[in-house]
Amino acid sequence: MQPYKKLAAKWHEPAIYRNTKAELWRRQNPQIIPVNRHVYAAVGYALSNVLYVVTNKSVVVIDTTESPATARACLRDFRKLCRLPFSNVIYTHFHGDHIRGASVFCNRFTKVISHELLPQELAEVQLLRRHQSKVASLQFGLSLRPERRGITFATDKEDGYVPPDITFGEYYLFNEGGVKFDLYHTSGESPDHLMVWLPDQRTLFPGDLFYGAFPMLSSPMKPDRPVLEWAESLQRMRGLRAQYLVPSHGIPVSGAALIDRILANYIEAILYVHDETVKGINGGLSLDQICLRVRLPKRLAHLPYLQPFYGTVEWSVRGIFRRYTGWYDFNPARLKTQVRSALETAILQATGGAGPLVDVARRAHRQGNDQLVLGLTQIVLEARPGHVHAHKLRVQSLSRLAAKSTNGVESNLYRAAARDSLATLARLNHKAAPA
């Protein structure tokens, strides 16, 4: 009996690409989407998808979500459609939202496959474990109430990661139950990233090299990413002329012409930001000047799958700039370390104290210039950490910036900073209260 006959016979093509950031990055409306006779995408159960390939005798799983709990929820629904055993688990890369649910799908017969660099990448995470925990908490809003998070994932302590049984360098090919699997190293989101290609089904699994938002070419708190390699990997994918595109975040896409157009635009956007940044560096512009100058062309900027829900053009510029240049920005004032509080104290002395700067910050707040408020209050608080009015202004501006942001990571960072300032205010008020 062919197992796929037990599954939904008719699959639907979703409207591409009307995604909101919630559809891409939040767990909601969990569903198993049939893509073709062999492929099913479990979307909405977790931050990342679980992707099932049903063969004549088993199921191959691509990516496993961030926790055993979310993986189990996804598996319960999939088991209503298919009872075949799991023969393989494939990790597209080492990020936790792709590997921590693996134990749910593994038994003693299941083989786990990854790129050969995955263990090394995980070892580096362990080396900086405390720092990485802080980064994850900030990026995904783990210290915020769930309803206030712009992007998040399950925070279960249980880790279901299973080390790979099979690793490879450039490519790995295998056949399972009559389905051919071609795995290729595709650097970009991470050094160990791979893509999965089913040649007979013309189905491409791009991992995290494509999702329906501007790519996170540079994460604010993580190592620089190889932007040119990312574009090259996408070009390689484009050459396959896939009929089905099944990403690890967001919904599947069908139609060779549509997929080709989407990938072409994605590649063009990445290369445009890269080339304009390099042009600015060679033109002697500062990082801030390049950030203010580089904008996607209108033809690309309006596309729904290039909106800054996750990555942004400015963050990408910063990462590219940092990748190609040293830390010295040709300003001798920053050639040697200077105690920040001494500089800020001197500024306050020159302006007549904290009061005038706070007054300017108030005006900036009334005018809606919240980023300026943060800069001005930072000067005050470096010199006068207990300045209540500066903290209050800071909380108001941070909260407004978070509310206006369409970027999930950005809103989490603003809200976490606002929460910290509120906590400081509470401590200051407690100290000032009469005994």
N, C-alpha and C positions, 0 to 999 in steps of 0.2 A: 504493500500500500504506500502510495506517495504521501508523505506527511503534510505537504503543503495543501493538499485537497481539504484538509480539516480546517484550514485557515480561511480568513475572509478572501473570497475570490476576487472581489473588486476593490481596487484601491483608488483613492481620490487624489487629485492634484491640488494642493493648497494654493491659495492666492499668494503669489510672490510679488513683492515682498512687503507686506503691510505690518510687519512685526513692530510691536512696541517693545520698550526695554523690558517690561514685565513678561511678555511672551518669550523673550530670549533668556532671561536670567532668573526668573522666579519659578518656584514649583507651583504650578497651577494647571488645572484641566488635564490631569494625567491621562494619556491615551496611548494605545499601541497603534501606530500608523502603518498599514501595509503599503509597501513601496512597489514591490513586484512579486513574482511567484516565490522568491526565496528570501526576501529582505523585509524586516520589520523594525521600525524605530519606536522605542519607548520614550516618549517625550513628555515633559512636565512632571516627572516623578522626583527629579533632583536637579541640581545645577547643570549637570551634563546628562546626555542621553545614554541609554543602553541600546546597542544596535545588534539585532539578531540576524544571523544568516542560517536559514533552515536548509539542510542538505537531505539527501535520501536516507541517511542513517543517524544523523546527529545535528546538533546546533552549535554554531561557532558564535561566540560573544565578542563584540568589539566595544571596549570601554565598559566600566562597571559602576559608575557613580561614586559619590564621596563617602558612602557608608554602607555597612551591611543592612541597616534598617531600610534605607531607600531602595537598595538592590532587592531586598525581599519583597517590598511592596510592588515593585515592577515585575518581579518573577511571578507573583501570585496571579497577576492578570495575564501574563504570557502563558502560564500553564493552563489557562482555560482554552487556549488555542492549540498548544503543542506540548506533548509529553516526552519528546525525544531527549536523550541524554546530552550533556554538554561535552563536546570533545576538545574544544580549544577556547582559550580566552586570549584576546589580543589587546595589548595596551598601545594606544597611539602615542603616548608619551607619559612622563613620570608624574605629572601634576596630580594632587590628591583626589580631585573630583573625577578622575578617570580610573583610579587603581584601588581605592580603599574598600570597594564593595565586592572584590573578586572572590572571596571565600564562599560567597553564596552560590556561585556558579561552578565551583571546583569540587571534584572528588579525586580519588587516587588515580583515575584514568585520564583526567583532564590535563592537557598540556598548555602552559602559559607561554606566550610569545611576546618578545619586545625587542627593541633595538639594543645593541650591545652597550650603549652609553647609559641606559636607564639606571642600572645599579650605581654607577658613578654619580649621576645627578642626585639620586636619593642620598648618597653618602655626603654630598655637599650640603644638602638640606639639614642632615643631622649635625654636621659640623657647626652650623649656625642656628641650632634648634630654637634657642630663646628668641633670637632676632626674628626668625621665620614665624614663630607663634605670634609675635607682636604684629608683624606685617599682615598675616592672615586675618587677625582680629580687626585691624584697621580697614583692610581692603574689603572685607566681607561684612563689616558692621557687627561683629559677633558680640561686642559689648553694648550694642543698642537693642532696644526692644524690637522684636521681629517685624512689627508693622512699620517701623521707621527705617528699615534697611533698604538701600537702593538696589543691592545685590547681595545674595547670601548663599550659604549652603548648610546642610545638616551638620550639627556639631557633636554627633555621637562620639563618645570616647572609644568605642570599639573600632578597631582598625582591621579590615579584612584583606589587606594587601597580601598577595601571594607572590613570592619571588618567581621570576621567569625560569622555565625549564629550557627554553630555546631562545638564544639571542643571535643576532646577525649584524653584518656591517652594512653593505649597500643594498642587498635584496635577499628575499627568502620566498620561495615558491613552494606551495604544497596543494594537494588535492584531497578533499574530504567529502565523501558521500556524493561524488560526481560533480562537485563544484570546485573550480580552480580559484585559488587565492594567490594573488601576487602582492607581496609586501615590499615597499621601497622606502629607503631612508629619504626623508624630506625635511631638511632643517628649516627652522623658522621660529615658531612659537617656543621651541626648545631645541637644544642640540641633538636630542635623542628622538625627535619626532619622526613618525612614519605615516605613510598612507596605505590604505588597503584598496586594491582594485580587483574586481571580479570581471575578467575579460568576457566571459560568455554572457553574463547578464548586463554588461556595460554599466556597472554600478561602481561609483567612486565614494570612498569614505575618506574625506580630507582631514579628519581629526579636528584640530583647532586652527588650521590654516585658513579656513573660511567659516564665517558665521554671519548672520544678518546684521552686522554693525561694523563701524570702522574698526579695523584690527588693532589690538593692543601691541603695536610695534615696539613700544617702550612702556613698561609698567613703572609707575613713579617710585616704587620701593624695591625693585628687583633688578638683577643684572641686565645689561644691554642685550638686545636681541639682534640676530643677524638679518637685517632688513633686506639686503639684496638677495640673500639666500632664500628668504621667504618668497620674494617675487619669483625667483627662479623655480622654486618648488611648485608654485601655482602655475607657472608656464608649462612645466612638465605635466601637471594634471590636465591642463587645458588641451594638451596635445593628444590626450586619450579620447577626446570627443565622447565623454560620458553621456549616457541617456538618463542616468539617475545620479543625483548628488545628495549624499546622506551625511550631513555634518554631525559633530558630537554636541553641538549646541544649536537649538532652533529646529526648524521643520525641514523635511526633505524637499527637494526640487526635482522636477522631471522635465524632459525636453532638451535635446542636444543643443539646439540653437539658443535657447534661453540660458542654459548653463554656460555655454561658451561666452555669451555676452556678459553674464554676471562675473565670471572669472576674469575676462579681459578688462572690465572696468575696475575690478579689485586690484589687479596687477598695475594698471595705469595709475591708480590713486597712490599706491605704495611707492612706485618709482617717481611720481611727481614730487611727493613730499621729500623723498631722499635726494633727488637731484636739485631741488630748490634749496635745500639745506646746505648741500655741498657748494652750490653757487654762492650762497651767503658767506660761508666760511672763507672761500677763496676771495670774496670781495671785501674781506676785512670787517664784516659786520659782527657785532656782539651777539651772544646767544639771545638776549632779549629782543634785539632788533630783528633777528631772523624769525623768532616766534611771532612777533607782531606782523611780519610781512607775509609769511607762508599761509596761504589759504587754498583749498581745493578749487579748481575751476568750477564754474557754475554747473556745467554739464555733469560733473561728478558729484558736486556737493548736494544736489537735490535728491540723489538716488536714495531710496529708503534703506538699502542695505549698506550704506556708507555713512549713516548717521552716528554721532559720537556717543552712543549708548554705553560703550565699554572702553575702547581706545579713543584717543583724540589726536588731532593733527599736531597740536602744541606739544603734547607729551612725546609724540613721535619725533618731532624736531629736536627736543631735548636729548632723547636717547641717541639719535644719529650724531648730533653734535658731540656728545660725550664719547661716543665710540671712536670718532675720528680725531679728537683733540685731547690735549692734556688738561690738567686742572688749572693751569695758569691762564688767566684771561687777559694778559697784557696790562693789567692794572696793578702797579707796584704797591698800592695800599693793601692788596690782598696777597702779596708774595710771602709774607710771614704772618703767622697767627697773631691776631689781636684780640684781647679780651673784650667780648662784645659789651659787657656792662660798662666798661670804661668809656667806650665810644658813645654809647647812649647817654651816659651821665654827662659827658661833655656837650652833647647836643641839647640836653635839657638845660644845662647851664647857659648855653648861648641863646636859647629861646625864652629864658625867664622862668624855667620850671616846667612841670608837667601840664599845668593848666592851659597854656596856649595851644599845645599840641592836642590835647583832649578836645578843646574847642574846635579846632580844625577838623578833628575826627568826627565830631557831632555834625558839623556842616556837611562833611562828606557823606555821612549816613543819611542825612535828610535828602541829599541829592541822589541817593541810590548808588554811590560809589563805594561799595562794600569792601572791595579788594584794597582800596586806599585806606579804609578804616583799619583793616588788619595790619597794614604796614605801619601806620602811625601808632596804633596801640601797642604794637610789638616793641617799638622804640621806648615807649613809656614803661612798659612792663619789664623790659630788660634792666632798666635803671631803678624802677619802683615796682617790684613784684606784687606789692599789696595795694596797688591803686584800684580802688573799687570801681570808680566810674569808667576807667579804661576796660576793666573786665566786663562790665555791663554792656558797653558799646560793642565789645568783641563778640559777646554772646548773641546780641541782636543781629549783627552782620553775618556771623557764621550761620545762624539759623535761616536767615533770608537767602544766603548763597545756596544752602542745602536745598531749600524749597524750590529754588529756580532751576537747579541743575537737572539736566536730563541724563547725565552720566551717572551710572550706579555707583561706581567706585568713588567718584568725586563727591557725591552727596554723602556717602558714608564717612569720608574723611572730614568734611565740614561738620557733620553732626557729632562725630566723636570729639572733635576739638571744642565744639560748643558745650558738650557734656562736661569736658574737663574744666572749662572755664567756669561753668555753673558750680562744679564741686569746689573750685577755689573760692568762689564768691561765698558759698555756704560756710567754708572754714573761716574766712575773714569776718563774716557777720557774726559767727559764733564767738570769735575772740573779742569782737567789739561789744557784745551784749553785756549788760551789767550783771554782776554776780548776784 
